[in-house]
Amino acid sequence: MSQRPETKAIRLQTEKTSQKEHSTPLFLTSSFTYESAEDMADAFADDELDVNIYSRFSNPTVDEFINKIAALEGAEDGIATATGMAAIFGTFMTFLSKGDHIISASAVFGSTHTILTKYLPKWGIESSYFDMNKPDSIEGLIKPNTKILYVETPSNPGLDIIDIEVVSKICKQHNILLVVDNCFATPAVQQPIQYGADLVLHSATKFIDGQGRVLGGVVVGRKELIKQLFLFIRNTGPSMSPFNAWVLTKSLETLFVRMDRHADTALKLATSLQSHPQINSVKYPFLETHPQYAIAKKQMSNGGGIVTFELKGGVESGRKFLNALQMLSMTNNLGDSRSIASHPASTTHSKLTEEERNAVGITPGLIRISVGLEHPEDILNDILQALDKS
Ligand SMILES: *Cc1c(COP(=O)(O)O)cnc(C)c1O
């Protein structure tokens, strides 16, 4: 009987022990043993690694997390990493060589931008950038040595959205791998492979954990691609710890209900803030005023859990707003059951020039809310009273 994704997120279990436990077991072991010297020799001789040897290579708890995410994303296979950045860096290192070229959206996660601009050039890999609002400019950037097109949709913190199907067609024509960071949407909301993405990756630290406890990353895609990533990740070492995998596989059991609630509250909040006198504009993928509303409706099942708004008073108002909050947390994480407010211009993106900030949609008064699972009225009321004081 085929199961729907909501059910697989709960029921897909890789390993049961002889104890007949109901919940997922946690295999905290660095290595595994063999029945005989011959079995041990076979395990090492066979590169397909169906046998657990050492937890840097594979571990049953980590496998359960990978299998679930791969099933939810509609992917053949996957690999888990210690953090989201390890997933991104591992992907670049596996599929790019000296002399290659990567095209990336200009609005990507800060550390991803740092890898592209600061580290890849050290190994002779060049990059070009395009504006998420101008996907037509991509084709003009393609060169004979272009190997990867990299996008985040929705992007952090700009919430820009790109049509995955359109860019995947361009990639297929030019034999380029399309890599999508699906962290803001999660597979409960958007499955980029369905629209032609080759590799989908996540910071599992965010909505996948959902409660701000552990770091993790994952990449999913076709078997032949994951095999190459597997060899790189397992030999260089940024593997996911079994404990974190256990936390994350339990988190997946509640992913769909959490994302539904995050999105319901986020849409309510975005709608109520739209007409507030102190706010210039509100951005949320499922608000009709979002520039890529039609694309969001096509490829996402809801608008996700992040809302941004622009305060009329600029940087000063942004600081006052954060200081006036009574319940919302001031932290730079996102995707938590606790609502979080951040002010990118004075924190995560303060080292950029104003021009650079504007280029990625970070205006002086931009506030990013990661909408939590508290009562929607309590979240709204805290924001309203803080707006009064900003
Ligand atoms: C947080 C984040 C990352 C990095 O993930 P870590 O788990 O912190 O290494 C990458 N992409 C996006 C969109 C993120 O929000």
The ligand as an SDF file (V2000), in Angstrom:
LIG
                    3D

 15 15  0  0  0  0  0  0  0  0999 V2000
   21.3890   28.3060    8.0370 C   0  0  0  0  0  0  0  0  0  0  0  0
   21.4410   28.1650    6.5760 C   0  0  0  0  0  0  0  0  0  0  0  0
   22.5120   27.4840    5.9580 C   0  0  0  0  0  0  0  0  0  0  0  0
   23.6910   26.9460    6.7430 C   0  0  0  0  0  0  0  0  0  0  0  0
   23.3490   25.8920    7.5720 O   0  0  0  0  0  0  0  0  0  0  0  0
   24.1380   25.4990    8.9240 P   0  0  0  0  0  0  0  0  0  0  0  0
   23.4070   24.3060    9.4040 O   0  0  0  0  0  0  0  0  0  0  0  0
   24.0850   26.6760    9.8260 O   0  0  0  0  0  0  0  0  0  0  0  0
   25.5500   25.1790    8.5190 O   0  0  0  0  0  0  0  0  0  0  0  0
   22.4760   27.3500    4.5850 C   0  0  0  0  0  0  0  0  0  0  0  0
   21.4510   27.8460    3.8510 N   0  0  0  0  0  0  0  0  0  0  0  0
   20.4200   28.5140    4.4110 C   0  0  0  0  0  0  0  0  0  0  0  0
   19.3300   29.0510    3.5570 C   0  0  0  0  0  0  0  0  0  0  0  0
   20.3780   28.6970    5.7940 C   0  0  0  0  0  0  0  0  0  0  0  0
   19.3500   29.3740    6.3410 O   0  0  0  0  0  0  0  0  0  0  0  0
  1  2  1  0
  2  3  1  0
  2 14  2  0
  3  4  1  0
  3 10  2  0
  4  5  1  0
  5  6  1  0
  6  7  2  0
  6  8  1  0
  6  9  1  0
 10 11  1  0
 11 12  2  0
 12 13  1  0
 12 14  1  0
 14 15  1  0
M  END
$$$$
